[in-house]
Amino acid sequence: MAAKFDKAVSIIQSLPKDGPVQPSQAQQLQFYGLYKQATVGDVNTSRPGTFDFTGKAKWDAWKKVEGKSQDEAKEEYVKAFTELLNKHSDDENAKKWLADLESA
């Protein structure tokens, strides 16, 4: 699972800004929370201040998955990304990325 997770992270971080596969803001936060849980574990910082809206949203997304094992978080991350790619199965890049994930 670690190889698939690493591959999914790599693909997500390199998604073209204007490409057809664009995670929604909610999906981006889900990926962020699962990534932090998979790589760090449970939240280990205090919630950002009142006016740090982005920081609070990220912290909340991470806190939402608190208690999951790192392996569970990796598995959910890959599953969520696979579901996103499947919604764009008519796109050639999405097909390639799905194949890359399967072979990892």
Rosetta blueprint (number, residue, H / E / L):
1 M L
2 A H
3 A H
4 K H
5 F H
6 D H
7 K H
8 A H
9 V H
10 S H
11 I H
12 I H
13 Q H
14 S L
15 L L
16 P L
17 K L
18 D L
19 G L
20 P L
21 V L
22 Q L
23 P L
24 S L
25 Q H
26 A H
27 Q H
28 Q H
29 L H
30 Q H
31 F H
32 Y H
33 G H
34 L H
35 Y H
36 K H
37 Q H
38 A H
39 T H
40 V L
41 G L
42 D L
43 V L
44 N L
45 T L
46 S L
47 R L
48 P L
49 G L
50 T L
51 F L
52 D L
53 F H
54 T H
55 G H
56 K H
57 A H
58 K H
59 W H
60 D H
61 A H
62 W H
63 K H
64 K H
65 V L
66 E L
67 G L
68 K L
69 S L
70 Q H
71 D H
72 E H
73 A H
74 K H
75 E H
76 E H
77 Y H
78 V H
79 K H
80 A H
81 F H
82 T H
83 E H
84 L H
85 L H
86 N H
87 K L
88 H L
89 S L
90 D L
91 D L
92 E H
93 N H
94 A H
95 K H
96 K H
97 W H
98 L H
99 A H
100 D H
101 L H
102 E H
103 S H
104 A L
